[in-house]
């Protein structure tokens, strides 16, 4: 069974443009990873300055490898201080699981 994660990022308004660009780079690189089944970032239409990351991974090992990638460290450095509050992480499971 794959692992699905959704993360909400409340971005400081004057950091939205550069943070969105950093997410675009991260998504493009991550989609090349073998264990990444989905890795997409969206802007909320209802909530200004909210970026929503939707992920699906083959397994926990794929997530662990992803977190060790150099471009993840680069992304984290680019978005340091860009959030109003810590990201809200939702690790999801089917209702019938």
N, C-alpha and C positions, 0 to 999 in steps of 0.2 A: 504494500500500500504506500502510495506517495505521501509526502508531507506538504501540506498547504499552509501558507503563512500570508497574512495581510498586515501591513504596517502603515500607520497613519503618522505623517510628519507635519506638524504645525510650524510652518516656516516664518521666520522674521520677514515682514513685508519687503524691506529693502534688499533682502538676500534671495528672493524668489527666483529671479532670472538666472543667477549663477548657480544656485542649488539645482534648479531644473536641468541646466546644462550638465552638471555633474551626474545627475541621475541618468540622463540620456547616455552618457559615456559608460557608466556602470552597467546599465542594461545591455548595451551592445556587446560589451566584453563578457558579461555573465552568460548570455545566451549561447556562447560558444562552448561553455563547460558541458561535459558529458552528462553530468547528473542534474543539470538545470532543465526542467521540462517547461517552465514558464517563469519569466522575470520581466514584468511590465510595470511602468510607473505612469500614473495618471494625475491630472489636476482635477480637483473636485469642482463641480459646477455650482454646488450649493454652499460651499464653505471656502471663502477667499483664503488664499495662501496655504491650502492644504494639499500635500502630495500624498497619494496613496500608492503603495508598492504591493503588487500581487505576485506571489511566488509559489511555484510548485517544484518540489525536489524529489528525486528518485528515492533518497533515504537520508538519514542523519549524516552518514559518511560524506555524502555530496555537499551538504551544508558545511561540515567541518573543513573540507578542502577549499570550498569557496572563501571562507573567512580567512584563509591563509594566503590568498592571492595578493600579489603586490598592488594590483589595481584597486582592491578593496581598501587597502591602507591609504592609497592616494585619494580615493573618494572620501574616506573619513576625514582626512586632513583638509580637503577642500570645503567640506560642510561643517567643520568645527565651528561652533557658535552660531549656526544658522537656524536653530530651532528655538521656539518659544518655550517649549517644555520637552522632556524626553519623549522619544517616539512611543506610540501605543502599539504594542505587538499583539497580534491575534494569531495563535497557532490553532488551526481549525481541524475538526474531524467530522465525518458524516454523522448525521443524527442516528443512523442505525448501527453505528460502530460500537 
